[in-house]
């Protein structure tokens, strides 16, 4: 090679700049559209059921408990009391389940270089977060329009409660996605282990009314904190001083980091498993 050819050779061998950013956005959008068509169907019926499920649950609970009790544990309206427990609980549960299934759901697409496990996680997180926010808005708005709830909304605490529920669902969901990918039976085991959460997460009662020492044990359930913050956003007289956002965000961060570390290390093994 002559000296005059060397600059040309160096120029030709210069590494190409990464163009990953735009394909990531396209991959996430494509994964979201794919899930919308497969999970909710091509008709609005799928999304309609997503809204009807919590609304029907709240209606049944309201009808049953209003027959046996004159007033809910706090306030005067059963529907808004149970909604402040059911909505954040279902937000956490919906995101957790979807994130936990994200790797297996997109396993075939992850074999393409343009699609990564981060795309699969973000696609499901964004879609299901928007879905849960829409469900919460419709349920709360419907109750406030139909009943005289005598509640005062504090938007900052509603946002905080949603942030806690979403982060908890994301963290535990990412960790469960790894465990479910390697041990398919883990999904059934986790479902059995967490089934009592519906009862012990303070959806039907207030944390303050639980006697000791059970109240101290119940404090370690992070969903108790999420629901406590949501209730304090509607009832100005309810302080929920026991609720610790730092505790919930701490659990979310630890589980998220663990899940991402394992995914980064074993994602190729998971795809080929």
Secondary structure, DSSP 8 states (H G I E B T S, - for coil): --HHHHHHHHHHTS-----HHHHHHHHHHHHHHHHHHHHS-SSTHHHHHHHHHHHHHHHHHHHHHHHH-SS-SSSS-HHHHHHHHHHHHHHHHHHHHHHHTHHHHTTTGGGSTT--HHHHHHHHHHHHHHHHHHHHHHHHHHHHHHS-------HHHHHHHHHHHHHHHHHHHHHHHHHHHH-TTHHHHHHHHTTTHHHHSSSSS-GGGS-TTHHHHHTT-HHHHHHHHHHHHH-TT---TT--HHHHHHHHHHHHHHHHHHHHHHHHHHHT-
